[in-house]
Amino acid sequence: MKFFDVIKGPIITEKLDLAREKHRQYSFVVDKKATKHDIANAVTSQFKVTVTGVRTLIMRGKIKRVGMSMGQRSNFKKAFVTLKEGDKIELFEGGAA
């Protein structure tokens, strides 16, 4: 699996901002077939940081209803990556507007 195929994008929420400040954890949406080793290697190569731990989970899609029809959102895999003390990932180039 290629490094650029593993990470699909970051997950940014207020709760994860606290984890980033307190525990140096970042979260990403990753490919469903990616292993923890693939994720660690992809983060290391793309962001030039040292990864100390990776935790993964499968998020099940919610069932949604629009009028009379029912549907389900897609399942996706989420990864929590812990970095070495002092390492940091800059997810955004600009500041808050």
Wavefront OBJ file of the C-alpha trace (Angstrom):
o trace
v 0.000 0.000 0.000
v 1.386 3.414 -0.979
v 1.878 6.028 1.746
v -0.300 8.619 0.039
v -3.177 6.099 -0.229
v -3.242 5.341 3.512
v -4.234 8.726 4.994
v -7.413 10.219 3.532
v -7.614 13.280 5.767
v -7.490 14.678 9.307
v -10.377 14.717 11.763
v -10.683 18.068 13.524
v -13.046 18.580 16.464
v -12.916 20.481 19.743
v -12.548 17.258 21.719
v -9.594 16.184 19.574
v -7.996 19.624 19.984
v -7.782 18.923 23.719
v -6.219 15.496 23.049
v -3.710 17.157 20.728
v -2.630 19.656 23.397
v -2.644 17.232 26.320
v -1.509 13.885 24.875
v 0.051 14.769 21.454
v -2.633 12.685 19.683
v -3.802 13.370 16.148
v -6.674 11.637 14.374
v -7.023 10.731 10.717
v -9.490 9.011 8.418
v -7.513 6.151 6.891
v -8.044 3.398 4.329
v -10.025 0.435 5.692
v -7.316 -2.050 4.673
v -4.446 -0.101 6.290
v -2.652 -1.714 9.230
v -1.189 0.107 12.218
v 2.299 -0.258 10.740
v 1.114 1.231 7.423
v -0.444 4.189 9.250
v 2.672 4.828 11.365
v 4.939 4.682 8.296
v 2.645 7.005 6.316
v 2.506 9.630 9.090
v 6.267 9.429 9.594
v 7.027 9.867 5.901
v 4.453 12.596 5.178
v 4.900 14.783 8.258
v 8.528 13.979 9.268
v 7.623 13.123 12.893
v 8.220 10.131 15.189
v 5.149 8.009 15.952
v 5.019 6.276 19.354
v 1.585 4.645 19.106
v -1.369 4.016 16.807
v -4.912 3.052 17.795
v -7.562 2.267 15.200
v -11.300 1.705 15.102
v -14.021 1.198 12.522
v -16.765 3.825 12.666
v -20.072 2.337 11.586
v -22.218 4.465 9.287
v -25.329 6.019 10.782
v -28.751 5.120 9.443
v -30.382 8.231 8.000
v -33.872 8.882 6.742
v -35.008 11.349 4.087
v -38.772 11.360 3.791
v -39.949 7.795 3.259
v -36.595 6.337 2.181
v -33.930 4.971 4.511
v -30.218 4.938 3.852
v -26.910 4.389 5.586
v -23.727 6.426 5.562
v -20.520 4.624 4.647
v -18.358 2.935 7.271
v -14.847 4.345 7.701
v -11.689 3.631 9.650
v -10.340 6.151 12.128
v -6.778 6.196 13.513
v -5.444 7.966 16.599
v -1.703 8.618 16.267
v 0.441 9.531 19.289
v 3.664 11.435 18.622
v 6.972 11.634 20.462
v 7.446 14.432 23.005
v 8.255 17.657 21.173
v 6.942 16.591 17.739
v 4.039 18.468 16.181
v 1.992 18.305 12.987
v 0.833 21.512 11.335
v -2.533 20.625 9.785
v -3.339 24.119 8.524
v -1.177 26.677 6.787
v -3.219 29.773 7.671
v -4.634 31.013 10.957
v -8.223 31.119 12.105
v -10.365 33.717 10.365
l 1 2 3 4 5 6 7 8 9 10 11 12 13 14 15 16 17 18 19 20 21 22 23 24 25 26 27 28 29 30 31 32 33 34 35 36 37 38 39 40 41 42 43 44 45 46 47 48 49 50 51 52 53 54 55 56 57 58 59 60 61 62 63 64 65 66 67 68 69 70 71 72 73 74 75 76 77 78 79 80 81 82 83 84 85 86 87 88 89 90 91 92 93 94 95 96 97
